[in-house]
Amino acid sequence: LLKVVGSKYRQHIPEILRRASKHMELVFGLELMEVNHSRNIYALINKLNLGGDEGLSDEGSLPKSGFLMVFLGIIFMKGNWATREEVWEFLSVL
């Protein structure tokens, strides 16, 4: 997070993390949970209750929330942004 925010705003990281966590919960149904306080390790927990076939895509193969997590993951791995070409290249593999 420090790489993205920068050392100039280091003192604002707790507020940035709080707001980002709130928006991820509202928009994507993900809760940011601290796993290890001493090492500052966090995990994203899916708060959506997708039981049975409710969350499956039309083809019945990949839950919609699973696709979203994979899609957001590729953007994260590309440094928090990805070009259209990178996204399409990734999607073509699926």
Order of alpha helices (4+ residues) and beta strands (2+ residues): alpha-alpha-beta-beta-alpha-alpha
